[in-house]
Amino acid sequence: MRKVLGAALAAALVAFPLLAHAQTAGLTSDVDIADSGDTAWILVSAALVLMMAAPGLTLFYGGLVRAKGFLAVMVQTGAIAAVASIIWVVCGYTLAFGDVSNGWLGGGNAWMLLNLGNVRNATDVPESAFALFQMAFALITPALMVGAWVDRARFGWVVGFAALWSLIVYAPVAHWVWGGGWLASKFGTLDFAGGIVVHTTAGVSALVVALLLGKRNGFPKTLMLPHSPALTMAGAALLWVGWFGFNGGSALAANDDAAAAIINTHLAACTAALAWILVERIAVGKPTSIGFATGAIAGLATVTPAAGFIAPGAAILLGLASVAVCYPMILLVKFKLEIDDSLDVFAVHGMGGITGSILLAVFISPKLGGTGYAEGMWMSRQLIAQLVGVGVVALWSAVATVIASLMVAMVIPMRVTEDEEREGLDIISHGERAWEFD
């Protein structure tokens, strides 16, 4: 009897790791087990996207403003990231990616991140890792808008507006495009990593807020030069590296799609940065550091919606397209229309994301090295789907931004006074200076 029990125990010990391996390899279907490699990549990508917001975006924007507003930009960006993260956990995630969809919003199964699945549907990563990665997107998107209202927006209004905007703009749009909502399911709108969900929403909303707030004192006649181009270059470098997680992580796996997205991301940034300073050399006589940094960001924003769908040659063309669209758009918005979108959020992020989202319909073609169209789609039909997606999201972003801005302004005024603006938001809002010199 002892020999029989011993043999049975030995057989069980041998079979246990084999069973575990079979489940991990997908040979059994009754247990959800995440892939450790994919999970590790998504966790790293989430950290890279967070790095884009802080310190990347804070340094990029902070260097572009005057010294008396540098600290205010950093605190605003950090506060927006913090409040957007909390809202994402409380209810944003479930509105965007809840299990049940009516086409407009996700179900309420995952509020406070309760009842998350072991593995997110259609991936090999834990749903908790997926929620973390998407939270990084949810926090950087409203932070992008900080560049539209520097020097004049009241801190309390900024935080309140960003919180409300995250709920009524970002979460619904994320569901429409990424969460199984109506734009993706009915029209076939594509967005690999956020050209529509991130850059179109933030860019259009930034333009609307700039119009509502009005111009800075002296704009556009008074030159408001960047106080530290060196910090802007450092911030752009951090954004560039972080964007590998932004786009590469959107493959939701450590695979060829992620590698292709990163290659395309890098090529678009390289092309756009060089093309931008070439245009500057011709137009103003010298290639500037600010131009190089701005060009790189424009290329990154433009390739984002298409990064995982296109060939490297198409990424180079998208980099060129970003300069052809974003550079003249800055001149149009600032100097022709005299709209004080202070750090060109709409012209660079908004128009970059829109351009890439539309051109995706062309460059996804397998004849051009793309991954190809979904069943029942072809170039013209995909183009319509992209135009519908961009148009609907832009319209909703504009309308909802007006509503959110004015609702918060009923409690907290949007703008500081003229005297406070002259003094600088560092002292007025936070009682500190970014730089103290003896």
C-alpha angles and dihedrals in degrees: 000000000000090000091052093050091046092051092048092050092049091050091051092051090052094045096048098072090041090054091048090050091049091052092048091050091052095251091127122048104197098080127058109218123175123226108248095211094051090045093052091050093051091049091050091046091053089054091049092053091049088052088056090061097040120049098356103056094034092056094041093052095033093058091051096057130071117275093253091062102041097097092046091057091051094048093046092051092048094046092049091050090050098048093043090052093053093047090049091056095043098050113325096088095050092047090053102035108014115145098247119057131191089186093262107056138009122249124267097248095111105043110145083014091282121155096020115171124245089243127020113243115268092010139082095227130095113264088236090061090047091051091049092051092048090047089061089057091047093055100044095048098068089037089063089066093064088087091066098061106033118148096017117045119099113242097230091051091050093055094043093047093048091051094051093041091055089058103042101033113021102039097047094045091048088054094047092054108023106017100061095271130150101278092058099034100042104029103023095235111178130207116164100191112353116302088134103021096045113017102033093047095045095041097050092042091050091055091050093050091048089055093047094048096045129215129321116253108282097012124176099006097052115071111233100193124194110262095213121020087175091065090047091054090049091050092048090052091053091047090050093054093040090052088069087069092041094056102020092048090054088074083071089216139068094247146106092293090059092048092048091049091052093048091050092046092053095045094051091050093048093049095046094047092052094042091050095054090045089057089047091051090054097040104039104013102248137062107235133205089234089054093051092049094045092048092051092051091048090053092048093050092047097051094044099088092047104032098112096037104054143064123252092254089058090051089057090051090049089053090055091045091054091059093044090055107029100044096057090039090062090053091047097049098041106033107022101035093024093219110159100225083155102202098025098253094157097041095048108026100024099043092036092055093044093049094050093045092056097041089051087079090064103038096046087071112117088224087066094044096267127138092257137243127296118256110291093018131108135170100281093043092048089049090055090048091052094046091050091049094049094043097048094045093046092050094046092046091053096047096042091047092056090050095046094044094052094042092056091041088061087068104026122025114245099222137045119233123269091253091051091049091053091049092051132245095256091071099028098048103028108017091234141095123226091220128033118188124187 
